[in-house]
Amino acid sequence: MDLNTLWFVLIAVLYAGFFFLEGFDFGVGMLLPMIGKKDVERRAIINTIGPHWDGNEVWLIVAGGATFAAFPHWYATLFSGFYLGMFLLLLALIVRGVAFEFRSKISSPGWRFGWDWAIAVASFVASFLLGVVFTNLVRGVPIDADMQYTGTFLTLLNPVSLLGGLAVVFVFIFHGANFLSLKLTEGPRVKAHNAAVRNFPAALIFAVGLFAALYFTGSAFSEKGALTLVLPLLAAAALVLSRVLGGQKKEGWAFILSSAAVVFTVAAIFIALFPNVMISSTDAAYNLTIHNASSSPYTLKVMSIVAAIMVPIVLAYQVWTYWVFRKRVKADPKSLTY
């Protein structure tokens, strides 16, 4: 495996980690005002992700940084062409972070309720935009011979990408409901389980519909043939098994399988893309690949050495934080930290 391929794989792993971790995080955010009818319930829900949400977002920052360093032309075309979408994504992440920090600064129920809805809306917007962006990556966008995106923001909002946005939203909601079922107690735990039951059909239908649309219309999936559907089918099977085991109150397995569904989906996207990093709908000759979009071999070599040292440390730290905060959270004002 050459360094170009290695860094493509590492970036795919970073995005898979982000979607897995921030997926349930966003799902929890979207479910916040639906499951938490009382302030104490909403506080308990926030406390399930309180030690983790900012660490989960770091995966996106690292993935973006790795893209910039390893494949600068990919980074330049993606972030300049998708500029407005990326700006809205960043804005949603900022609003969400501010809401987490500000909601408990004042004890007013109205103040807290307003920030809780800000968390929910920002989580929805971020999830939807991520779905739009990654769907367009495998579907292809207009790119010219100079690696310049030649479309507009509305070009990105095509029917298939909008379907991708909704698929990500509902899969994240289902994933988040499984996480809350695993982390809450008593009444909120039951509400989380019911939310998983309610949102499962939409998650499965939109996810299967997205991959069907990508396969039967022009995309990286249709170009490479039926083998690219293996991982999407595994993702759909994982979703179904997650629902079945969740119904049997095997909440740990339900969460593991919804996590697997998310990881399989991201893996399917990157496998369909390879060796491209962005597909040009203008002309296949203008595709950005792991070779024409990459940094120099020396840069990739130095990055590989740094990653070999730092990535295990970061992973160990994050695993440790989840172990420390592994206990269930009870909606009890006496034990909750605001």
N, C-alpha and C positions, 0 to 999 in steps of 0.2 A: 504494500500500500504506500503510494507516494504521499508527500506532505499535503498536497492539495486535497486529495481524497480524505486524508486524516482530519483536516480541519473542517471539511464539509460535514463529516460524521460528527465531530465534536460540536459544531454549531447546531446540528440536528438534535443532539443529546441535550444541549442547553435549552432549546426551544421545547423539547419534550418535557424536560424538568419544569420549565415555566408553566406550560399548559396543565401539567399534572398538579402542581402545587397551587398556582394562582387560579387554576380552574375551580377547585372547591372553595377557594377564598372568594372569588367573584360570585360563585353560586350562593355562598353564605350571605354575601352582601345583598344580592337580589332577593333572597328569601327573608331578610331581616324584618321588614314591616309586615310580611304576610304571616310568619310564624310567631313573631313576638308581638302579641296584642297588648301586653303591659310593658312598662318601662323596665321592670326587673327582668322580664324574659328577654327583652332586646339587649340588655346589658350582659346577660349570660351568653347570648348568642355571639356578641362581639368578643367576649372573653375567650371563646373557643379558638378564635384566630388572632387574638390580641398579641400573643408572643411571636407570631409567625408572619403576619401579612406583609410587613415591610421587608423581611428577609426573602419572602417568596418573590417580591418584585425585583429583587437584585438579579434573579436569573434572566430577566428581560434585559436589564442593563448590561450584564456580562455578555449575553448573546449579541446584542447590538454592538458592543465594543469589539467582540471577536470578529464579527462581520466586517467592521471598519478596518481592523488590522489585517485580517487574512484575505479578505476579498473587497478591497476599497472601491472597485468599480461597481460591484453589486450594491454596496452601501450607498454610493453616490446616486445611482439610478433609482434605487428603491426609496430612499428618504427624500430625494428631490421630487420624483414623480408622484409619490404618495404623500406629499408634504401636508396637505390639508387634513387628510385622514390621520396621519401621524400626530399632527398638532392637536386634533380633537382627542386622540387617544391619550396623549400626554396631559391634556387639560382634565380629562376624566380621572386619571390617576392622581393628579394634584388635588382635585376636589375631594376625592375619596380619602386621601391621606389627611387632608385638613379636617374633614368630617370626623374621622376617628379621634383626632386630637382635641377638637373643639367641643364635641357633643357633651362632655361631662364637665366643662368649665363653668357652666351655670346650671343650677338644679331645676330650672323651669321645665315642666313637661313639654311645653310647646317648642322650646329651644331644642331639646333633645330629639323630639319627634321630627322636627324639620331636618336636622343633620342626619337622622336615620334614613330619611327618604333620599337625602343627598347621596348617602352611601349606596342605596339601592339603585338609583338612577345612574350614578357614575359607574357602578359595577356592570349594569346592563350595557351602557354605551361602550365601555372598554371591551367587553366580551363580543359585542356585535361587530365592532370595528376590527378586532383581531380575526374574526371569521371572514370578513370581507377581504382583508389584506391577504391572508393565506390562500383563500380561494382564487383570487386573481393571480397569485404566483404560479399556480399549476394550470390555470386556465389560459394564461398569456395576456399580455398587455402590449399596446403599440410602442415599440422601441426601434429607433433608427440605427443606421450604421455607426453613429458616433456614441452609441450607448445612452442616448437621450430618450426619456419618456416623452412621447408626442401626443398623448391623450389629455383629457381633462379630469377633474374630480368626478364628474358625472359618468365618465367612461368606466370608473371603478364600481359604480352603483348599478351594475347590470343584474338581470334576474337571477343568474346562477350565484353571483357573489352575495346577493341579498339572502338567498337561500342558505348560503354558507354562514352568514352572520346569525341567522335564526337557529341554525343547527348548533353552532357553538353555544349560543345563549341557553338553549334547553338542555344540552348535554352538561353544561356547567351547573345549571340549577339542579339537575338530577344528581350530579357528583357532589354538590354542596349539601344536598339533603341527606345523602348517605353519610357524609362527614358529620353532620349535626346529629344524626341518629346514633353515631358512635360516641359523640362527645357530650351530649346532654342527658338529663335525667327526667323522669316523671313526665308531666304534661308536655313540656317542650320537646321531649324525645319522641312522644307519640305524634305530635304535630309535624315534626321533621320526617318521620316515617310516612305519614299521610301525604306530605308534600312530594316525597319520592314516588309514591304510587300515582299521584295525580299527574306529575310531569313526565313520567316514563314514556307514555305513548308518544307525546310530542317529540321527546329526545330521539326515540328510535325512528319515527317517521321522517323527521327532518334530516337526520344523519344518513339514513339509507337513501332518501331522496336526493341529497347532495351528491353522494358518490355515483348514483345512477345518472344524474345530470352531467357530472364530469366525464363519465364513461361514454355516454351517448351523444355528447357534444364535443367540440374541439377542445382538447386539454391534454396535459401530459399523460393522463390515465388512458385516454382513447388511443393515443399514439403508440403506447407500449403494449397494449393488448390486455387480455383477461388476467394475466398473472398479477397485474397491479391491483386486482380486486381481492387478493387473498387477505391482506391485512385489514381492509375495510370490512370484510366478512367476519374476520376474527373480532374486530371491534364491535360489530353488531351482536355477535354471539356473547361477548363479554357483557354488553349492556343487558341482554336478556337474562343471563345467568345472575347478574348483579340484582336485578329485580326479583328473580325467583328466591335467591338466598336472603335478600332483604325482607321478603314476605315471610320467611322462616325465622326472622329475628337474628340471623347470622350476620350482624352488622359489620363486623370486621371483614368478612369475605365479600360482602356487598360493596364495601368501599374499595377493597383491593381490586375487584373486577371492574368497577367504574373507572378506577385509575388506569387499569390496563386498557380499557376502551379508549381513553384519551391518548395514552402513549402509542397505541397501535395506529390511531388516526394520524398523529403527527409523523410517525415513522412512514406511513403510507404516502404522505405528501412528499417527504424528502426522497423516498425511493423512486417515486414517479418522476420527480424533478431531475435526479442525477443522470448525467453529469452536468446538467444545466443548473443555474441558480436563479435565473429569470428567463422566461420564455417570451420571445417577440412574436406577437400576432401579425406583425407587418411582414416579416420574412424570417424563416428559420435560421438563415445565415447570420442574423443579428442577435441570436440568443447569447445571453451571458452564461459562460461556463466556468467550471472550477479552474480552468486554465487561463482563459483570456480576461477574467475578472480578478485574478489573484495578485497578491503581493509577491515580492521577490523570494526566491528559495531561502536566502539568508534570513529574511524576516520571519518566514514560516518556521525555520529551524529554531530561532531564538524564542519565538512564541511557544513552541512545543516544549522546550526545556522549562520555561516558566510555568506552563500549564501542568507539566508532570509533577512539579513541586507543590504548587498552590491548590490545585483542584482537590486532591485528597484531603487537604487540611480543611478547606471550605465545606466539603461534603461531611466530614467527621463532625464539624461544629454544628451543622444544621441538623444532622441526625441526633446529636446530643440534645439540642433544644427541644425537639419533638419528644424525646424520651423524658426529659425533665417535666414537661407540661403534658404528660400523657393521660392524666386523670380526667374523669368526667367533670363537667361544670354544672353546678346546681343553681337554679334560679332562686337563690335565697339572699335577701338584702344583707344579712349578717356576715355572709362569707364572700360576697362579691366585692371586687376592687373596682372603684370608679376612676 
